[in-house]
Amino acid sequence: MTPATMLAQLESWVEAGWLRALDHGFAAFLAREAPDADPLLLLAAALASHQLGRGHVCLDLQAALADAAEALALPPEDDGDAPEDAPDTTPADLLARVRLAQWQAALRHPRLVAGGEGATPLVLAGTRLYLRRYWEHERSVRAAIAQRLARPAAIADAQLPALRAALETLFPRQLSGDEADATEWQKVACALAARSAFGIVTGGPGTGKTTTVVRLLAVLQQLALGADGTGRRLRIRLAAPTGKAAARLNDSIAGAVSRLPLDDAPRAAIPTAVTTVHRLLGSLPGTRHFKHHARNPLPVDVLVLDEASMVDLEMMAAVLAALPADARLVLLGDKDQLASVEAGAVLGELCRRADRGHYLPATRDWVLEVTGESVPARLVDKAGEPLDQAVVKLRKSHRFSRDSGIGRLAEAVNEGDVATLRRLVATPSADLGFAEIEAGDATLRRLAVDGGYRAYPERMRAGQPPADAPEDAFDHWAGDVLAGFGQFQLLCAVRRGPFGVERLNHRIAAMLHAQGLTGGDHGWYRAGR
């Protein structure tokens, strides 16, 4: 195959909707810059660009050769709209006879691919092919975190008594019975995050991540102010990746601070205002750059980044670059959900060993000494890595128990346990039900319209004030409409396909319109006719 025929093949995949025009355009650019480029290099470049679009920062050559359909999701899952003249040749077909050494050899082009430093558009690191910008982002994030983990403990030995006292005040022992021997992971998370310049608190829904970080900030401010309250107050900033996440954290932080068992002075030292990451860094319109960077760092001593699973690799690199070398960074989020929109699941990668702890015996001993909490033996590992000592997974949900239906479902999904999923479907519990909707729209109508979204358009239509009503009346009506909308949510695992976001949105909108609840069945519309 020649470079021209490879580009023609890539173009056919674009026409079929398998690749983006951007992916083909990148490969075509490289072909123009280096006409002698191997066709397999052009294929790899297009697939690396494609992987970025799927949220992956690189193309794993070995994984693509082992199972191209799985690794690349090409061709994509049929959504019922596939063109009749779909390409006969798939990436798996092209790679079927390619060996890893052969593909790596095809990528040895000094003007296009390097093994590290340089100005080439691509970087090959072992079996992983990166676009240079993302290779540099990954390297900078890794170096910045390693630098913080290598710093001496942020808590001096002389401060340990004060740390113990603060933790006892904020985490009074109230357990009884079987729970008396359970580890209070929120307390452990506070202690380990206070000890390090970099910390991660992860956990599923209802495990108390916000409560934990508020108490951590209380501990840090108490240590900074000192016993007599004359020390310098820490400059703390709270940020989240989106406006919605920032607003949600703002509400929960304010409530958690008000419930702290502290006097007014130390409570007042804990901020409750939350901003977006873009606003924190100072976005510069029309560019990918920010006001705050390595040469103009943020004026902050502690930065808490909530919903960190939504922070992509490029944004995490920007945050770490703008953070002063002596500032603390605390990441907060659920490693198993809310993946970033752009490429790079940073929190997921950092927390990939969190389930098994991997705490060093020295860490276990320090936790016991400072908190009185015992780290279970199964979570102790003599070969634990420095990062493991800075990551704490909160393991108890206060919304549902691990043995509940939804708890078992969540655990099975996170672990990819298909057998358990099938058992749960076959024997649903009181808090978990299953309904098949492929047979038609009757079940979907019952779930999503009759008992679901109906409250939203009904409140939208019935409660709207007249045009000359005072502003307060419109505010009350808007709040009531939003409350109605929030009563029901339908979540989809995929965007395309018969049960994806796009198709179900259209089907449900048509049902609402057929019942006279909306003024249209697609696009933007107001409720009612």
N, C-alpha and C positions, 0 to 999 in steps of 0.2 A: 504493500500500500504506500502511496506517495503522500506528501503533505497535502496536496490538493484534494486527493480523494478522502483523506481523513477529515479535512475541513468540510467537504461536501456531506460526509456522514454525520458530522456534528450538526450541520445545518438541518438535516432531515430530522434530527432529534428535537431541534428547536421548533420546527414546524409542527411536530407531533405534540408539543407541550411537555416534552421530557426534560429539556434543558431550557435555561433562560437565554435570551439573545446576548446578555452580558457574558455568559460562559463561552459561547462561540466567539464573541468579539474579542475576548482575551486571548484565546488560542490563535485567532487570525492575526492579532497584533504581534504575537511572538513570531509567527510565520513570516510576517513582513520584516521584522527586525533581524531574523536569522533564517533565511531561506533554506539553510542546510539542516534545520532542526528535524530530528527524527519524528515520524508520525506518532510514535508512542509518547513522545514528550508533549506533543500538542494535545493528545488525548488526556494525558495526566493533568495538564494545565487546565483544560476545560472541566475535568472532574473535580479538581481542587477548588475551582471557583464555584462549581455546583454544590460542593460540600459546605462552603461558606453560607450559601443560601439556605442550607438545611440546619445551620447552627453549629457546624463543626469547623474548627479552625484549621484543619489540615486534611489531606487525603492519606489514608493508611493504605499503602500499596499492598501490603500482605493481606489485609482484610478484604480488599477489593478482589484480589486474585482468589482467595479462598471461597468467597460467596459474594459475587458482585451485586446480585439482586438485593441481598440483605444489607450490605455495606453502603450501597449507593442509592437504594430505593429507586432504581431505574430498570425497566420502565416503572412509573409510579402506579400505585393501586388504581385499578380501573374505577372511574367514577360514573360510568354510564355514558360519558360524552367523548370517548376516545374516537379519533378520526378513523374512518374506514380504511384509509391508506396508511396505516401506522407502519413505521419502518420494519423491515424484515430482520434487520440486524440490531441486536441489543449490545450494550457494553459487555455483558457476559459472553456473548458470541465472540467479540473482538479479543477478549482477554483469555478465552478458553485455552489457547495454545501458548500463552505468554508465561514465562517463568520470572520469578522475582529478580534474579540476577540480570536477566535480559532487560527488564523494565528499568532497573537502576542504571544499567549501562547506557540505555537510551537517554537518560536524564543527565548524562555527563556532557554538558555543553557550557563552556566557561562564560559565555555571554548571557546565558539565561538562567543557569542553576549554579548555586554555590552550596558548600557544606556548612556555611556559617556567615561570618562577617563578609561584607562586600556590597555591591550595588546591583546584583542580579535581581530580577523580579521574583524568582523562586528560590527556595531554600530546601534542600534535601537533608533531613536529619534522620539517619538510619533508614527506616522504611516509611517515614512520614514526609510528605511533600507539603510545604507551606507557601503561601504568598508571603513575601518578605515582611510586610508590615505586621502580619499576625505572628510571625516567628519572633520579631523584635518585641511585640507586646508580651508574648508568653515569657520570653526571657527576662524582661524587665520586671514583670509581676513576680516571677520566681525569685529573682535576686532581691527585690525589695522585702518580700516576706521572710526570706532566709536571713537577711540582715537584721530584721527585728527579732526573729527567734534566737539569733546568736547573741543578742544583748544580754547583759547581766539582769538578774531578777529586778523588776521595777519596784519591788517591795523590800526595803532594807530590813535586816534582822530586828533592828530596834523598833520597827513599826508592826511587827507581828502581834504583840499583845493588843495593840489598837485594832488591828485587822480582826483578830478573834472576837474582841468585844463588839465590834460593829456587826459582824456576821451573826453573833448570838442575838443581838437586838433585832435584826431584820428577819432572822429565821428562827424564831422560838420553836422549840420542840413541842409539837402538839399531837404526834402520832400515838396510836395505841394499838394493842393487839398485834396482828400479823404485820402491820405497817411499821411497827416500832423498829424493826431491824432493816427497813428499806433505806436505801441511800437517798438523801435529799440532793438530787442532782442540781437543783437551782442554786443551792448553797455552794456546791462544788464548782459550778460554773463561775459564780462570782469570785471565788477565791483564786481559781486558775487564771481568769481574765485579769484580775487585779495584779497578779504576779508577773504577767507578760506584757510586752509592748504590742503584741498581736494576739487576738483571741477570737474564737468562733463559738457562738452558741446556736446550736441547731436543734430541731425537734419538730414533730408533727403538730397538727392543729390542736390547740388547747393544752399544750404542754407548759405554757407559762413563759414564753420567750420574752415578752414585753415586761412582765413582772420582774423577771430575772435581771434584765438590763437596767431597769429603773433602780433596783436595789444595788446593782453594781455601781451605778453613778453615785448613789448615796454613799457607798463605802469609799469610793475614790475621793469624793469631796470632803468627807469627814477626815480622811487621812491627810489631805492637802491642807485643810484648815487647822488641823491640830487640836489638841485637847482644849486649848484656851481660845480657839476660834480666830486666831490672829494670822494664820497662814494665808498664802495667796490662793484665791479661789481658782479652780481649774476652768479654762475656757473649753466648754463642751459644745459640740455641734451635733445635731441629729439630722440625718438625711435618709431619703428613700428614692428609688429609681423613677417613680412616677408620681404625678400629683395626687392620684387616688390613694396610693400607698402612703404618701406623706400625710394626707388628711386623716386616714385611718389611724396611723401611728400617733398623730397629734392628739386625737381623742383618747386613745387608750393610754398614752403616756400621762396625760393630765389626770385621768382617773387614778392611775397607779400611784402617782406622786402624792395625791391627796390622801391616800390610804396608808402612807408610810408611817410607822410608829416613831416619828422624829419630831423634834421641836421645830418651830417655824423657821429659824435661821438656817439650819442645814437643809431643810426642805426647799427653801427659797433658792438655794444654790444649784438646784437641779433644773435644767431648762426643760420646757415643754413644747417649745416651738420647733416644728419640723419643716425642712425645706427639701426640694428635689435636688438630686445630685448635680444636674445641669446648672441650677441656680446657685448652688453652693460653689461650684468651680467657676462660674461666670462665663456662660456661653458667649462666644464672639460670633455674631450673625454672619452667615455666608462662609464660615470656615468650620473645620473640625477641631479647632483649637479653643483654649479656655484662657480666661484672665489669670487664673492661678495655675502654676506649674512649678517645676523644680527651681526656677530662678525667682519666682514670686509665690512662695508657699502660702498655704492657708494659715491665718492667725488662730491656731487651735491647738489645744493640748490633748483632747480626746475627741475622736470622731466615731460615732456609732452609725453604721450603715444597715438599715433595716431592709427586709425583703431582698437580701443580697443574692439570692438565687436568680433574680432578674437582672443582675448587673453583668453585662457582657465583658469579654476580655479587654476590648479597647477602653471601655469606661473604667474598668478596674485599674488598668495601667495609668490612666489619667489621674485617678484618685490617689494612687500610691505616689505618683510623681509629685503631686501638689501637697502631699502631707509632709510636714517637717520631720526631720530624722528622729527627733526625740518625742514625737507625738504617738499616742496610742491609737490603734485601730481595732474596733470591735465589729465583727460581722454577725448579723442576726438573720436567721432565715431557716426555711425548711429545705433541706437538701434534696428532697424527693418531689418538689413541685415548683410551679411558677418559673419555668426555665426562661432564660433571657431571650429577647426577640432577636438580637444580633448574635453573631457567632461567639461561642465560648461559654460553657457552663462552668464558670470558675468555682462557685461555691460547691457544686457537686463533686468536682475534682478534688478540692481541698478536703472534703468530708467523706471521701470514698472509704476510709478506714474507720469512720466514726462508730459504726455499729459494734465493732469488736474492741473499741477503746484503745488498746495498745499502749497503755500507760506504763511507764517505767516503774520499777519498784521504788525508786527514790521519789517519784511523783506520788505514788500511793501513800508513802510514809508522810510526805509533806501535807497532803490533803487531810490525813487522819490527825496530824498534829495541830493543824490550823483550824479545821472545821469540825473535827470529831466524827466525820463521816467515813465509812469504810467503802473502798472501791472493791467490788467483787473480784475474786481471783480470776475469773474467766476474762476479765478486761485488762489484766496485767500482762505485760510482755517485756521480757528483758531486752528484746531487740526493737523496742518502740522507737519511732523516729521523733525528732524535735517537734515537727508539726503536730504529731499526735497529742503531745502534752498541752497544746494550746486549744484543742477542740473538745467541746463537751456536748454530748447529745442528751437532751432532756427526754426521759424515757417514760414518763407517766402523763397520760392525757387526762385533763380534768373535764373534757367534754364527753368522752366515751371510754369504756374500759377496753383493754387489749383483747378480752374474751368476748366482747360484744360482736354482733354481726358486722357492723361497719369497721370495727377494729381489726377483725380477722381479714376482712376484704382488703383494707388498706395495706396490711402487712403482706398479704399474698401478692398484691399488685406490685409493691415495692421490690419484692423478692423474685418476681417472675414465676410464681408458683401456680402453674396452670391447673394442676391436679386439685389443689385446694379451691381455686376459683370455681371449678366444675362442681365440687361438692357443695359449695355455698349456694350455687344456682339451683342445685337439685333439692337442697333442704334450707330454704330461706328462714331467717330468724325474725323475731318480732320487730326489730328495728331496721330490717333490710328486706326489700322486696324486689322481684324481677318481673319484667313484662316484655314480651316479644312484640315488636311493632312492624316486622317485615310483612306480615300478612295483609296489611292495609292501614288506613288512617284512623280506624276506630279507637284503638288504644292510645295512639298519639293525641287524638282529639280529647280523650277523657283525661289524660295526664296533663297535657300542656295548655289546653284551652278551657275545658269545663272546670278543672280544679287547679289550673295554673295561672296563666297570664291574664285571665279574664279580669281580675281585680284591678289591673293597671288601666286598661282602656275605660273600664266603667267609672273609676274614680276620675280619670282624665275628663270624661264627658259630663259626669253628673255634678261635679263640684266646682266647675270653672266659674269664677266670679264675673259679673258684668264688666264691660270695658271701663266704666267709670268708678269701679270699686277702689278702695284705698290699697296702697302697696302691701300692707300687712295681710290683707285678704288673699292676694296673689301668692305671698310667701307661704301662708298656711296651706293653700291649695297645692302649691308645688311640693311642699313637704309631704302632704298626704299622698300625692301621686307617686313620689319616689318610694314612700313606704309600701304602697301597693305593688310597685314594680319589684321591690326587694323581697316580697313574700315567696317568690318562686323563681328558680333559675334552672335552666336546662344546660348541662355541660356536655360538650362533645369531645371525644378523644382525638378526632381528626377534623381537618377543615373541609376536605373534599370527600366525595363519595355519597352514597344514598343516606348515610347517617352522619354526615359531616355538618359543620356549621352552616355552610352555604345552602345546602339542599334543605336541611330542616328549618332554617330560618324562612325560606320561601314557602314551605309547606304549611308552617304554623301561621304565617302572615295571611296566607290564602284562607285558612280556616277562620281566623279572626274576622277577616273581611266578609266572608260568606255569612257570618252571624251578625253583621252590621256593627261590629265593635271597632272597626278602623275604617278610615277613608280610602284605603288602598291596600293592595296585596303585595307590594314590593317597594323598595326604595324608601324615601322619607315621606311620612304622612302623619297627619294628626288623627287622634282617635275620634271615632264617631263619624256620622255622615251629615 
